[in-house]
Amino acid sequence: MSVVLVTGGARGIGAAIAGRHVAAGDTVLVTDVDDDAGKRLGEQLAAEARPDLVHYLHCDVTAEDEVRAAVAHAEQHLGPLDVVYANAGVVGVTGRIETHSLKEWRRTTDLLLTSVFLTVREAVAVMRPRGRGAIVCTASVAGVRGGLGPHAYTAAKHGVVGLVESVAVEVARYGLRINAVAPGGAVSSLTAGLMTGDGDDLQVAYDRLAATSASGVPTTSEDVADAAVFLGGPSSARINGTTLVVDGGDYVPSQRGLSYYE
């Protein structure tokens, strides 16, 4: 069984990742700043499996000492980390580029990119001496194509993709792997909050995303979690430095091409 750390794990994709691992019998440390949601998730997963498999810890992923403490907590209390998911994130500042303040820009990039750097750095530090471990970062379709997200979000997610590719080159020789999953508009607390102002209004998010999906079926947090867990597991042992798009063909493959086929 594996020991797993999931940042931003209280809701959405992170919660789905945690659920997949707990169901498989793995020990999971969920971190977040939303303590109420984190504790609720812990209680829910504990009721579905053994209570000792799921743990919660408050962690601001933009704070260097808190990220280091979260990794140390997992190592000291749960066992050597096998998989780390750098998943925490927000939409961040939106609007026209000339309206962005430097403070908003830095806050957004800190949450979306610097946090990934900190999580990856601390994960590599404990995994490298053991010669094994997998890291999975949550990127976005906005990290592989322009025009699919706000400016700061797009820039930060491109940075996540680039960081994954760069770190993979360094750590492969030590038996470590790092990959990214790139969701499209997945049904999650993040998209629900963006659409309705209520992160728990998942049904509205589902209906709106279904209406704009080429297949009529939206991508869910569980779909993204399945891809992320695959990248973190033994079935992807020869996959390193890649970004796996999970968008149901709705974002990255351009719909403009339909004119050639119809």
N, C-alpha and C positions, 0 to 999 in steps of 0.2 A: 504494500500500500504506500501511497505517496503523501508527502507533506507539501501543502500548497498555500501560497499567499496570494490574496486578491485585493488590490487596492480599488477604492471606489466600489466596494462590493455590496453595499447595503441595498441597492436597487438595480433595476434594469439588467443590462448585460452582465455586470459583475455578480449580481445575485444569481443569475441563471448559471454562470460558470461555477459558482460555489455550490449550487444545487446539484449540478452534474457530478462534481467530485465527491460530495458527501454521499450521493446515491451509490457511487462506486466503492464506497468504503474508505475514501481518503480522508485525511485530517486537514482541515481548512482553517486558516486564519483570515477572517474578513476584516478589512480596515476601511474607515470612512470618517467623515466629519459629522454625518447625520446619525447621531448615537441612537436616537429612538428607532429609526428604521433598521439600523444595524442589529440592535437587540431583538427587534421583532423577527428579523430574518433568522437570527440565531435560534430563537425559540421555535420558529416554524420548522427549520431544518432538523433541530434536535428531536422534535416530535415525530419526524418522519424517519429518523435513523437513530444511531446511538448518540446520546448527548455529548459524549467526549470527542466527537468528530468535528464539531464546529465551534469556533471561538471568535470573539469580536474584540477589536482594539481600536480606540480612537486614534486617527492619524491624519494630520494635514500634510498632504503629499508635496506641498511647496516648502515645507519646513525640513531642512536637512537633518536636524537632530531627531525629528519624529520618524522620518523614513528609516534612518539607521536603527532607531529603537524598535521599530516594528519588525525589521528583519532579525534583529538580535533576540527579540521576544520569541519569534517563531523558532529560531535555532535552539534557544535555551529551554523552552518549555514544551515544544511539540516534536522537535527532531530536525535533522538536516533537511533543508528545503530542496525539493525536487523540481517544483515548478513555481515560477513567479509570474503573475499577471499584472502588468502595469496598465491598469484600466481606467483609473480615475480621470474625470474630465467634465467640462461644461461647454456650452455654446460660446459664451464669452461676449465680447463687444460686437455689436452689429451696426449696420448703417453705412453711410458713405465714408470713404477713406478720409476726407477732409474734416469729418466730425469726430474722428477718433482722438482721444487724449492719450498722451504717453502713459499715464497711469493705467488706463483701461487696457492699452496694448500690452503692457508689461504684466498686468494681472492675468490676462488671458493666456499669454504665452508661458507664463510661469505654471499655470494650472495644466496646460495641455502639452507642453514640451519639456520645460525644466523638471517637472515632476517625474516624467518618464526617464530623463537622464539620471535623476537621483535614485529612482527605484532600480534601474538597470545597473548603475554603478554598485549599489550595495548588494544586489543579487550576485553579480559577477565576483565581488570580493569574497563571498562565502562559498560560492560554487567552484571557482577556479582551483583551489587547493585539492578539492575532492575529485576533479576531473570529470564531473557530470552535472547536468542540470539543464533545464529549458526555461526560456523567458519568452513570454508572449505579450506584445504591446498592442493596445487598441489604437489603431489609426482611423482612417475614414476614407470614403471615396473622394472626399475633398482633398485628401493627401496624395491622390494619384491623378486627379483632373482638376483644372481650374473651373470656377464658376459653379461649384456645387456646395459652397458654404461661404460664410462671412470671411472677410479678408484675414483677420488675425487667426481665426480658426483654420483656414486653409493653409496659411503660412506655417503654423505650428504643426499641423498634421503632415505636411510635406517634410517638415523637420523630423518627425517621428519615423517616417519611412526611410529617410536618409540615415538616421542614427542606427536603425536596425541593420541596414545594409553594411554600414561601416563597422559596427561592433561585431557582426557575424564574421567578418574577415579576421578580426583579432582573436576571437575566442574559439574558433573552430578547432585550432590545433590543441586546445586544452580539453576537448570533449564536451564543450558547451554549445548550445544552439539558441538562437534568438530569431523570432519571426514576428510578423504583425498580421492582424486581422483588420480588414477595412470594411466596416458596415456601410450600407447605404442608409436610407431613412428607415431605420428599424423601429418597430413599436417598442418603446421603452419609456421610462419616467422622464428622460431627457426630452424626447420628441413630444411627449404628451404635455409637458410643461411649456415647451416652446409654442405648441399649437393652441393650448387652452388656458395656460396659466396654472393648471393643476396637474402635477406630475403623476397623480394616481388615476387620472381619467384616461385609462389605456384604451377603452372601447372607442372613444372618439378618435384617438390617434390611429387605431386599427382601421376604422371605417374610412378615414380621410386618405390614409396611405394605400388602402386597397383600391380606392377610386382612381388613383393615379398610377397604379402598377400595371405594367404591360400584361401581366398574367392574371390580374384581378386578385392576387394574394400578396399581402405585404410581408416583408421580412420581419421576423420577430426576434426578441432578445434571445430566445432559445435557439434559433437558427444560428445566430452569431456565436453563441456559447458553444454549440456543437463544433463549429469551425475552430474556435480558439482552443478547445480541449483537444481536438485532433492535433493541432500544432504543438501543444504541450506534451503530447503523449508519445509512446514508443512507435506507433504506426507511422509517424512522420520523422523517423530517425535520420533520414537522409535529406531532410528539408531544412535549410538554414539560410537566413538572410532574405527571405521572401515576404511579400505582402499578399495575403489571400483576400480578394474582394468577395464580399457577401452582400449582394444587392439584388438578386433575382433578375439580373439583366436590366434593371430599371434606370441605372445611372451611368455607369462607365461605358457600356455598349450604347452608342448613340442611336436614338430613335430616328435620326435623320436618314439613316440607311434604309429605312423601310421603303422609301420611294423607288429603290432599285429592285425590290422583291415583289411589289404588288402591282 
